Amino acid sequence: MKRIPKQRPVGYRGALYYALTLAVVFLLIASGIGYIFYRQVRAWAAGSDILPNPSQNPEEGAIAWEPGQPLPMWEGTDRVNILVMGIDARPGEEGPFRTDSMMILTIDPLTKSAGILSIPRDLWVPIPGYGEGRINTANAIGDAYGYPGGGPALAARTVQYNLGVPIHHYARVDFGAFVQVVDLIGGIDIYVPEEIYDPTYPDNNYGYDPLYIPAGWVHMDGTLALKYARTRHTSRGDFDRMARQQQVLMAIFDKVTRLDLLPQLVPQVPRIWATVKGAVVLDPNMTLDKIVALANLATKIPKENIRTATIDETCTEMWTTPDGQQVLVPIRERMREVRDYIFMMPAGTPQATQDPAARLAAEAATVHVRNGTTTPGLAQKTAEYLQARGIGVKGYGNADRQDYASSLILVYTGKLFTAETIARLLNLPPTAVVQTPNAQAEVDIVVVLGADYRLPTP
């Protein structure tokens, strides 16, 4: 049995892991802005083993367009969510590693809006199949116990299970190259809301390297940007740190998407890729074509349409576990409000303004209720309760087992409004809603009743 390393105090390494991934993504965005940049990347890649060989079959990950042709467009209309993780790896150490930073990036192609939601590493949640634990242990558990797809896949499933939003892609990042990447793009400009003085900021020799950053606009090279997001010497500790991480992300976005930066980036593409190629792990479905098409879409999103939020002290409560761990227990309803702020369609869009009954009718979802407990008749009573409230229940019966601890609302065909309505009607937390795409499913939604469920009083 592989050993999961003990929880470290909140480390400074890894606080900026996510930014390296974003630097890569936004460099791809820059490549989508102009044909000249793309052509030079392709010419260089022809002699490289980092990008797919243009002669490969497109279905195997090749570049599926030719010089002179329009860059690929994102053709999907559904929201796209990407989980970005940084692993808390140290030089000379071997895994499995916990994640030190987690955030979800989301883009809605229809409304041209995007969002960033940061997740605290100490959030105490169910890890599907492995009991309860800190959310940052999911990656280590998945790597240690051979979960299909490894640690990143289990981490993505854990986030999806607990937040009730689908994770379509993921990126896991090792530390290493962040400073170099920021320096390669010429640094970033950050507005520091109040001065920072951290006399105990650590150096690399187990000593201190006192940090001072004045308030106001500050131009930061890679080293200073790293320190800015790593320091915890503020009143709200890790919650402030997550907010600073988002600041750095937006500063990278601003810098890389500026058209006047492209001539400077073009000759540095080989060096940039050489720096980051070993530090980023993407899910198998994130092909080059998809990355560039998604990047092309991202350039069309106005900055004012990008929302940011963190799961902070307003959404959690401090708790000490029986074995002495200091963790954050989610306040589910408040966490849902923050989630909806990031992922809900902006006011004024057709779905946001429709009457709820009309939205239910438009989805016309078919539902099956299954009893995952030993309480007789629970599925039938629940099915009748939902039918009386306009839900299209097509059947009920027993689940595959009768020892479900938590109820689930499995969404096979993307009909989320109906699923969330069911969660509200049954007084289930929003995290009970889990998207599990299955085009062959006989119904749109399956409700599995667990031990936490109580039949509502009419």
N, C-alpha and C positions, 0 to 999 in steps of 0.2 A: 504494500500500500504506500503510495506516495504521500509525503508529509506536506500539508498546507502550511506555509510559513506563518508565524504569529504576526498579529497586527502590529505594525510599527506606529509610533507616534506620527502624526500627520507630517509626511516628508516634504522637503523642499523640492527634491527631484520629482519629476512627473507632473508638477503643477502646470507646466507648459507643454506637456506632451501633445495635447490636442492641437496646439497652435502649429506644430510642425505639419500635421496632416492638413490643416487648413491652408498653410502656406503652399503645400503641394496642390491642393484643390484650386486655390485662387491663381496659382501660376498656370494651371490648365485653363481657367477662365480667361486669363490674359491671352492664352494661345488661341482661344475662340474668337477673340476680337478682330484679329486681322489675318489675312491670308499669308502675308509675308512671314509673320512669326511662325505660323504653322508649317510653311514650306521649309523653313530652315530647321525646325525641329525634326521634320520628316527626313530631310537630307542627312542630318546627323544620325538619326535613329537607324537609317539603313545599314550603318556599320556598327550598330550597337546591339547588345543582348538585353537591353533594359526595356525598350518598347517592342511590341509585336512586330515581326517581320512583315512588310507589306505584301509579300508573296504568299503569306499564309491564308488558309481558308477563313473568310470572315466569321464563320460560326465558331472558329477556334480562337477568336480574340483578335483577329487582324484588324488593321485600319481599313474600314470599308468604304472609304471615299478617296478620290484622286485629286492631286493638285489642280487648281483651277475650278474645281467644283465647289458649290456652297458647303459650308461646314454643316455637320449633322445637326438637325433640329430635334428637340425633345418632343416626341409626338404624343406622349401620354397626357391625360387630363387629370389623373389622380394625384393627390398629394404624395410627395416622396420624403421619407424620413431616414436619416442616416445617423447611426450611433457612432460617436467618436470616443475612443478610449485611450488613455495613456497608462502604460504598465509601470509599476514601481520597481524597476530593475536597477540594480547597482552593479558597478564593474566587479567582475570576479564572481558574481553570484549566479546560481543556476535556478531556473524556475521550478515549479509553477509560480507565477507572479500575480499579485492582486492588482487591480486597477486603481490608480491614484487620482485620475480625473475621468469623469463621464459627462457627456452632454449629447443632446439630440439636436441635429440640424434638420430643419424641415423647409420644403419649398412647395408652394401651391401654384401649379402652372396656370390655372384658370384665373386666379385673382392677382397673379404676379406679386405674391407676398411670401415672406419667409420668417422663420423664427429660430431662436436658440434657447434651449432649456437646459440648465445645468443641474446635475444630480449630485448631492453630497455623498461622499464615500462611506459615511457611517450610517446611511439609511438602513434600518432593520426591516427586512422584507422576506417573504417566502421566496426561496430559490427552487423552481420547479424540479421535483424529484429528489431534493436534497435538504428538505426542512427549511428552517429560518436561519438567517445570518445577515451580516453586512452585505450590502449590494456589491461592494468591491471585491468580495470573495468569489463571485460567480466565475470570473475568468480563470482563477487559479483552480477551482474545483473542476471546471470543464477540461482544463489541460491535464490535471492530475488523474482523472478517472476516465479518460478516453471518450468524453461526450462527443457525439457526431458533430463534426465541424470545429471541435476543440473549444477552448475557453471563450473566444469571441462569440461563438454561436450560442453558448449557454448564457453569456452576459446579455446578448441581444434578446433572447427569450425571456430572461428575468425582467428586463426593463419593459418589454412588451406586456408581460403578465401583470406587472404591478402598476403600470401607467395606463394600460388600456389603449395604447396606440400601436399600430403595426411598425415594426422595424424592417425596412426593405433592404438596407445595406448597412455595413459596418466598416469601420477602419480602426485598427489597433496600432498604436504608435509607441516606439521606444524613444528614449530621450535623445541623446547624442548630438543631433545636428541643428537644433533650434537656433542657437546663437549664430551659426554660420548662415542659415537661410535668411534670417532677419538682416544680417550684414550684407548679404548678396543683393537684397532689394533696397539697400541704402538706408536701413533703419526705418522706424515708424514714429509718428507723432501721437502722443497721448496727453489727454487733459487729466491732471492729477487733482482731484477735488480738495484734498487737504494734505499738508506736508507729511511725509513719512520719515520717521527716524527709528531705525531698528539696530540698536547697539549689539545685539546678539545674533545678527545674521551670520550663518555659518560659512566658513571658508572650506577648502577641500582638504584641510589637514586637521580636522577636528578642533579648530579654533574659531575665532570670530573675524568677520569682515564687516565692520559697522556700515550701515547703509543709510544714506540721507537723500531724499528726493523732494525738492521744493514743490509747493502747490503751483498750479497753473499749467500752461502748455509746456511739455518737455519733449525734445527730440531724443529718442532712445536708440542706441545701437543694440545688437543682440544681447550683449551681456547685461545691460541695464534693464532691457525689457524682461529678461528672464528673472532678474531680481525683483522687479516690480510685481510680477505675478506670483513669485514664490514666497515673499514675506508674509508672515501671519501677524505682524506686530501692529494690529489695529483692533478696534473695539469689538468687532464681530467675527474676528478670526477667519475661519474657513469660508463663512458666508461672504465676507468682503473679498476674499481671495477668488471665489468663483466670479464675482462681479468684475474684478480686474482681468480675469481670463477672457471674459466676453469683450472687454475694452480692447485687449490686444487683438482678438479675433477681428473686430471691426476695423481696427487700424490697419491690419494686414489687408483686409478687403479693400479699404480705401486706397492703399498704396499700390497694390498690384493691378487694380482695375483702371488706374490712371493711364490714359493713352500715351502720355509722354514718358512712361516708364518702359514701354516695349522696346525701343531701340537699345536701352541699357541691358534688358534681360536677354535679348536674342543671343549675343555671343557667350552668355554665361549658362545657357541651357545645359550643356554637357556637365559642367561643374555642379549645377544644382541637382541634376539627377544622380550624379555620382555621390553626392552628399546624402540624399534622402532615400536612395533605392533600398537600402537594407533596414530602414527604420520604420517602414509603413507596411502593414498587412491589411489587404482589402478582402472583402468577401468574394467568392468565386464569380458572382453575377455582376460585379462591378467591372465591366470590360472598358477598354479604352474608348470605344465608340460612345458608350453610355456616359463616361466621365466628361468627354468633350461636349456632348449634347446637353448634359445637365449644366455644365459650366456655361455654355452658350445661353441657356435659359437664365442662369443667375445674373448675367450681365444686364438683363432687361428688368430687373427688380429694383425699383427706387429705394434708396436708403431709408426713406421714411416708412416704407412698407416692411421693414425688418423689425420684429419684436424680440425682446430678450427678457428672460425671467430666470429665477433660481428657486429651487425647493429649499426654502430657508427656515428661519425660526418661526415664521408665521404658519408654516405647514407641518411642523414637527414638534415633538416633545422629547426632552432628554429622559433617558431611562438607563438604569444599571441592570444588566442581565444577571441571572443567578450566579454565573461564573465571573462576575465583576467587570464585564465590558461596558464602557460608556458608549451608548448608541443613540440614534435618533429614530423615534417611532413616528411614522407618518400619521398626520391627522388627515384622514382620507378625503373628507369633503373639501377641506381647504386646498389640499394638493390637487384635487380635481379642478378647482377654480383656476389655479395657476396653469395647469395643463390646458384647459380650455382657452385661456388667454392666448397661449402660443399656437394652438392647433385649430381653434375655431375659425370659420370663415369670417372675414370682416363684415361689420354691419352694412346692410344695403345690398348684399349679394342675394341672388334669388333664394337660395336655401335658407339664409338667415332671416328672411322676411316672410317666408311661407308660414301659414298656420300649422301648428303641430299635427292636427288631424289630417291636413292635406299632405304633409310630408310622409306620414305613415301610409296613407293611401297610395302615394306616388311610389314608395318603395315596394309595397305589396309583398312584404316578406312572409315566407312560410316558416313556421316555428314548430319544433318538437320539444316537449318537456320530459326530462328523464330524472327518476328518483335515485340519487346517489346515497341515500340513507336507509335505515331500517324502519322508518316510520311508514306504516301502510297508508296507501291512498294519497300520499303527498303530491305526487305528480298529477293525478286527476284533479284534485282540488285547485292546484296552482294553474293548470290548464284552463279550467272553468273561470277562474278569477281573471286571467289574462284575456280570454275570449270576450268576457263581459266588458272589457275596456278597449276593444278594438284591435287586439293583436290577433293575427291570423294563425292560430294554433291548429295544426293539422294532425296532431296525435300526441300520445303520452305513453310512458312505460318506465321500466327500470333501466338504470344505467348499467355499464359493464361491471360495476362493483358497487357495494353499498357502504363504503368507508371513506367517501369524499369528505375531507375536513372543511373545504371551502367551496362555495358555489361558483360555477363558471357559466359564462354566456359566450358560446363559441360561434363566431361569425365567419361563415364560409364564403360568402359572396359580396362582402363589403358593405352590407346594409347596416351601417353603424347607427343611424338615427333610431331605427327600431330597437336595436340591441340596447342602446343607452336608455331608451324609454322603458324597456323591460326592467333594466337595472333600477330605475327610479320607482317603478310600480312595485317591485318586490323588495325595496329597501336594501338593495345590494350595493356594495361600493363600486365606483366606476372602474376600479381595477379588476372587477370580475369579468369585464368585457375583454375578450381576447380574439384578435383576428387570426384565423388559421385558413388561408385560402384553399379551397377545394372545389374545383369546377365540377367534379363528379358527385358532389353531395346531393342527397335527395331533398334536403330542405336548406333554407338559407341560414337558419340559426338553430342551434341546439342549446337548451337551458339545462344544465346539470345542477340539481339541488344537493347541497352539501350540509354538513352538520351545523354550519353557521346560519342556516336559513330558517326563518320563521314565517309562516303563512300570514300575510297582512290581514288585518281586520277590515272588512268591507266598510 
